[in-house]
């Protein structure tokens, strides 16, 4: 279980995350953010316990994504599947996501909501993941954003799955020491 407590002048976040599923409890004061974090956790197969509050919606959404990315980074098993991809249809929306959690942070994607595009970018960068989200179609902003979060969650579920005994990379295991 990874625990992140992140506090700034703008936000206060208390987060627990564990791979393998479990109860999901999300309280941020922002109904749509609660819905998207709950959706991400369910589709990614994560236990999430999140309590957060913030001064502005942008700060809250961004900082929650940062905390989730940092917590997930601690949950990545050394010998994981590493790659994941998913396509989600949701009414008028069709969205594809592909992820590599091999430690090279990058985000590419265009969503009809700059705030939730920033959410996925902040998540990817702080997880150290390469995340590509492609919106094939969609008119309803809510459906497009939710399909993007669902496809990202399913892609993360695949990528975080325990692999064999070997690290799935031509580089082998990447070791970093700080000190």
N, C-alpha and C positions, 0 to 999 in steps of 0.2 A: 504494500500500500504506500502510495506516495502522498505526502501532505505538503501543501504549499500555503503559507500565510504571507500575503502580499499587501502591504499598506503604503499608500502615498497620501499626499494632501487631498487627492481627488477620489480615491477609492480604498475600500477595505474588503479584502477577499480572504476567505477561509475555505480551503478546498481539499478534499480527499478523493483520490482516484485509484482504482485497482482494475487490472485486466481480469477478464473472466466473468464479468457481470455481477449483478447484485442489485440491491435497492438503489434507486436514483431519487435524490432529494435536492431540489434546486430552488433557491429563494434569492432573487436579485432585486425584486421590486419592479422589474420590467417584464411584462407578461410574454412578449414575443421572445426575448432573450431566454427566459425560463424554458419556453417551448423548444427553442433551437438547441439549447444545451442538453435538455432531456432527450431530444431526438438524436443528437450526436452520440450521446452515451448509449442509448438503446441499440442503435445500429452498429456502433463500434464494439458492443459487448463489454461495457465498462460499468463498474460500480462508481457512482459519483455522488458526493455529498458536498454541496456548494452553498455557501452563504456569502452574499456580496451586496455592497451598496456603494453608490457613487454620487458625485455631484452632478455630472452631465451624462446623458445617455451614451454619447460617443466614448467618454472615458470608461464607463462601466463595461460596455461591450468589448472594447479593445483590451482592457486589463483582465477581464475574465478569460478571453482567448489566450492572452499571454500566460496566465496561470495554468490553464489547461494544457497548453503546449509544454510548459516546463514540467508539469506533473507527468504527462505522458512520456516525456523523454526519459524519466527515471524508471518507467515501466517497460521499456523496450528490452526484450530478452536478447542476449548476445546472438543466439542462433534462432532468429525469427525468420519468417517467410520474406520479410523486408519489402516486398512489392504487393500492391493491391490495387484493384480497379473495380468499378461498378458503374452501372447505368441505371438511373431511376426515372421511370415515368410517373408523373403526378398530374393528372387531368391534362391540361394543355401544355405542361412543361415536360421536357426531356433533357436530362442533365447527366453528363459523364464526369467521373472523377478518377484520377490515377495518382497513386502516391508511392514514393520510395522513401522509407525511413532510414536510409543509409547515412545520415549525418550531413547531407549537403542541402542547406536550406534554400528554397526557391518557391515562389508562388506565381502561377500564371492563371488568369481567369478574369472574366468580365461578368459581373452580376448586375441586375437592375437596381441593386441597393449598394451604394458605395460603402455604407457602414458594415454590411455583412461580407462584402468583398474584403474589407479591412480585417474583419473577424477571422476569415479563413487565412489571410496572409499572416496575421499575428500568430495564429495557431501553428501554421507551417514553419515559420521562422524560428519560433521558440521550441518547437519539437525537433528542429533540425531535419525537416522533411522537405522533399521536393513534391509539391502538390500542383496538379494541373486540373482545372475545372473547365469543362466546355459545355456551354448552354447551346443545345441544338435548336430548341424552340421553346416558346412560352410567352404568354401575354400577361398572366397574373403574377405580379411581383412576389407575392407570398408563396405561390406554388413553385416558382423558379428558385427562390432562396431555400425553401424547405427541401426541394429535390436535390439541391447542391449540398446541403448539410447531410441528408440521408446518404447520398452517393459517397461523400467523403467519409462518413461513418462506416459504411460497408467496406470501403477500400482500406480504411485503417484496421478494421477487424481482420481482414485477410493478412495485411502486412505485419500485424502484431502477433499473429498465430505462431506458436512454437514450431520452428522448423525441425530439421533433423539434428544431428550432432555437429554438423559443419555450419560455419558462417556462410551465408549465401552472398558471396562477393569474390571477385577475382583478387581483391586486396587482402582478403582474410579479415581478421578482427582489427579494428582501429583502436589503438590504445592512446589515451591522452592523459598526461599527468599535469596537475597544476600545483603550484606551491611556491 
